[in-house]
Amino acid sequence: MSKNKSLFFRVLLFLAGAGIIVLAFFLSKGSRLLSRTDNFVWTSIGLMYLIFFLPFFFSAINISNFSGKIPVLSMVWLGVILYFVASAVVILLLLEKSFISLPLNAAIVIQAILLFLFLITVYFAYFASSHTGKVAAEENTLRQYISDIKSKAQSLSLLADRLPAEEEKAKKTLKQTLEDIKYIYPVNGSAGRDLELKILRSLDMVSQLCGSVLQGAHTALEPETLNLQMLVSERKTLRN
């Protein structure tokens, strides 16, 4: 089912349920005037219905973040169920005078508290988890460059092992630099990302030069390995 069709179906269900509640209201009201208790009861029923339908409109699960949505759905539905049960108990205590006499004003206060607690639950479920997800996404972005650098460094290490004796100095510098790359960790700020991009470009260049050397060509491998070493050393100095 497409997103638009799914939304249309949910709206249709919501309107159908609301229609049933309105019909029940007019049938029970008849021609009599509503008391304060009647107003409170029907307002509570309307709120219960709105809260029950809240997850249907704001908890759509996408496959890309399926696992992240499940805790949110569970927390919201738990809040819906608890609010629904507690609100129903308040209405029953208000209407059932022979059991426990609950004053109308007390019922209004309790209902307001229940609604407040439910809104807090929704806040932590949706907004707090959304912030957590945003932070996690930013951390993944920071790690991505480091992951690419270390992957390229592993591939370059295989080429470095095959360099001829004439490139021994460049080989030694390169091996030490590749070892230093193992101890680079993500940091916040644009300075780290800028250096990481330069390191990635330098790794690509050194890989190309190593390939040319292995094919018998004369290249400026040593200067580029020194440039890579300088970039890696500068990056290692950055800390959070």
C-alpha positions, -999 to +999 in steps of 0.1 A: +000+000+000+014+034-010+020+062+015-009+083+002-033+053+002-023+044+037-029+079+049-063+080+032-073+047+048-062+059+083-081+092+079-112+072+067-110+050+098-106+080+121-136+097+106-157+065+108-149+061+145-156+098+152-189+094+134-199+065+157-190+086+188-210+116+175-240+093+167-238+077+202-237+112+217-269+124+200-287+092+207-279+093+244-285+130+247-319+131+232-337+163+240-324+168+275-298+194+284-263+182+292-251+185+328-215+193+338-209+156+344-222+148+309-199+173+293-169+159+312-177+123+302-181+130+265-151+153+265-131+125+281-144+100+256-134+123+228-099+127+242-096+089+247-105+084+210-080+111+198-052+096+219-060+061+208-056+072+171-024+092+177+000+063+170-018+055+137-007+089+123+027+094+139+042+059+141+046+049+105+075+024+102+100+027+075+121-003+065+153+018+067+148+025+104+125-004+114+145-014+145+146+022+157+108+027+155+099-004+175+108+010+210+090+043+201+058+024+191+060+002+223+064+032+245+035+052+229+011+023+229+019+016+265+010+052+273-022+049+252-033+018+271-025+032+305-043+065+297-073+046+283-077+024+313-071+051+339-095+075+321-122+048+319-118+041+356-122+079+364-154+080+343-168+048+360-160+062+395-177+094+386-209+078+373-211+049+398-222+067+429-229+036+449-193+024+448-169+054+454-182+089+452-157+108+431-164+146+429-166+161+394-138+186+401-115+158+414-123+139+382-113+169+360-080+173+379-072+136+376-080+136+339-058+167+334-029+149+352-034+118+331-033+139+299-002+157+311+016+124+319+006+110+285+020+140+267+053+136+286+054+099+274+049+111+238+076+136+242+102+111+254+090+085+228+091+108+197+112+138+204+139+124+227+143+093+205+145+115+175+173+135+191+191+103+200+188+091+164+201+124+151+232+122+173+238+086+162+236+096+126+261+124+132+285+099+149+281+075+120+290+103+096+321+110+116+331+074+116+325+070+078+357+089+068+378+071+093+364+038+081+372+047+045+407+058+055+415+025+073+401+004+045+423+022+019+453+019+043+449-018+044+448-021+007+478+002+003+497-019+029+496-048+004+511-027-023+538-013+000+550-048+008+557-053-029+577-022-035+613-027-048+645-020-028+650+013-046+619+027-029+630+014+006+629+049+021+594+056+008+584+021+018+596+026+054+578+060+057+547+045+042+546+015+066+550+038+096+523+061+084+499+032+078+506+020+113+498+055+126+464+054+108+453+026+131+452+051+160+431+078+143+397+082+159+366+103+151+366+139+163+340+167+162+345+198+140+352+206+104+390+205+109+390+168+113+368+162+083+389+184+061+421+166+071+404+132+066+394+142+030+430+153+023+442+119+037+418+100+015+430+119-016+466+113-006+460+076-001+445+074-036+475+092-050+500+070-032+482+039-044+484+050-080+521+059-076+528+025-060+511+008-089+532+027-114+564+018-095+555-019-095+551-016-133+586-002-136+579+035-139+598+063-121+575+084-100+575+109-072+565+083-046+587+095-018+574+131-017+538+119-017+544+095+011+560+123+032+529+144+024+507+116+036+528+112+068+524+149+075+486+148+071+483+117+093+505+132+120+484+164+120+452+144+122+465+124+151+469+156+172+432+163+170+412+152+200+376+158+213 
